[in-house]
Amino acid sequence: MELLKSIVYVAFIGILAHYVGEALPRRLFREDRFPFKLYKWERNGKVYEYIWIKKWKTKVPDMSRYMKDMLPKKVSFGSDSESVDMLIRETCVAEFIHKALCVFSLGVYFFWKNNIGIILALVCIICNVPFIIIQRYNRPHLIRLRNRLRRREEKKALCDI
């Protein structure tokens, strides 16, 4: 019975997290502020290349491929700095939601209250960590792209005057 309760709980917080994530105002999320700001030790995302992120990041599920109400996590050829900025904020929201799921995953322990509960909670946390890493890896690349696009747009605006 505890297993069924745990499965239902994890499914419930996962579904709820999606809707909470979609409802959160994006203006609250800034890539240049804690906790989303890059740390020096991350070396603009390069530290994640030591765990071969480029090989596995496209193999994990991306909810934006399945949920039509989500912003697609792709940069197209004609993207402008504003659309890339929106994508940067989406990485902040996704990181926040997956960190929140890590915290709420500890609730699995309350169904078991023994070593099995601890193990299941740790499994839930470990399953969210790759998604957090992907957001922290992608964000510096998107920031550089956005800044390049802004400079190009500013230069174009000056030429049009």
DAQUI-V177638 format. One record per backbone hydrogen bond with DSSP energy under -0.5 kcal/mol. CO is the residue of the C=O (numbers start at 0). NH is the residue of the N-H. E is the energy in kcal/mol with one decimal. If there is no record, write none. Layout:
CO,NH,E ; CO,NH,E
This chain:
0,4,-2.4 ; 1,5,-2.6 ; 2,6,-2.6 ; 3,7,-2.6 ; 4,8,-2.7 ; 5,9,-2.7 ; 6,10,-2.5 ; 7,11,-2.7 ; 8,12,-2.7 ; 9,13,-1.9 ; 10,14,-2.5 ; 11,15,-2.8 ; 12,16,-2.2 ; 13,17,-1.5 ; 14,18,-1.7 ; 15,19,-2.7 ; 16,20,-2.7 ; 17,21,-2.1 ; 18,22,-1.6 ; 19,23,-1.5 ; 24,27,-1.6 ; 25,28,-1.8 ; 27,29,-0.6 ; 29,32,-1.4 ; 32,35,-1.6 ; 32,36,-1.5 ; 38,41,-1.4 ; 39,42,-1.7 ; 41,44,-0.7 ; 41,46,-1.9 ; 42,45,-1.8 ; 44,47,-1.2 ; 45,48,-1.6 ; 46,49,-1.2 ; 47,50,-1.1 ; 47,52,-1.2 ; 48,51,-1.5 ; 51,54,-1.4 ; 51,55,-1.1 ; 52,56,-2.6 ; 55,58,-1.4 ; 55,59,-0.7 ; 60,62,-0.6 ; 61,64,-2.0 ; 61,65,-0.5 ; 62,65,-1.2 ; 62,66,-2.9 ; 65,67,-0.7 ; 66,69,-1.5 ; 71,73,-0.8 ; 73,75,-0.6 ; 75,78,-1.7 ; 79,83,-1.9 ; 80,84,-2.2 ; 81,85,-2.0 ; 82,86,-1.7 ; 83,87,-2.2 ; 84,88,-2.1 ; 85,89,-1.9 ; 86,90,-1.8 ; 87,91,-1.5 ; 88,92,-2.4 ; 89,93,-2.9 ; 90,94,-2.3 ; 91,95,-2.5 ; 92,96,-2.8 ; 93,97,-2.5 ; 94,98,-2.2 ; 95,99,-2.4 ; 96,100,-2.5 ; 97,101,-1.6 ; 98,102,-1.8 ; 99,103,-2.9 ; 100,104,-1.7 ; 101,105,-0.6 ; 102,105,-1.3 ; 103,106,-1.6 ; 104,107,-1.9 ; 105,108,-1.4 ; 106,109,-1.2 ; 107,110,-1.6 ; 107,111,-0.9 ; 108,111,-0.5 ; 108,112,-3.5 ; 113,117,-1.7 ; 114,118,-2.6 ; 115,119,-2.9 ; 116,120,-2.2 ; 117,121,-2.4 ; 118,122,-2.3 ; 119,123,-2.3 ; 120,124,-2.2 ; 121,125,-3.0 ; 122,126,-2.1 ; 123,127,-0.8 ; 124,127,-1.1 ; 124,128,-1.3 ; 125,129,-0.7 ; 127,130,-0.5 ; 127,131,-1.5 ; 128,132,-2.5 ; 129,133,-2.4 ; 130,134,-1.8 ; 131,135,-2.2 ; 132,136,-2.1 ; 133,137,-2.8 ; 134,138,-2.1 ; 135,139,-0.6 ; 136,140,-0.6 ; 137,141,-2.3 ; 138,142,-2.6 ; 139,143,-2.1 ; 140,144,-2.1 ; 141,145,-2.9 ; 142,146,-2.5 ; 143,147,-2.2 ; 144,148,-2.7 ; 145,149,-2.6 ; 146,150,-2.2 ; 147,151,-2.2 ; 148,152,-2.8 ; 149,153,-2.8 ; 150,154,-2.4 ; 151,155,-2.4 ; 152,156,-2.3 ; 153,157,-2.1 ; 154,158,-1.9 ; 155,159,-1.8 ; 156,160,-0.7 ; 157,160,-0.6
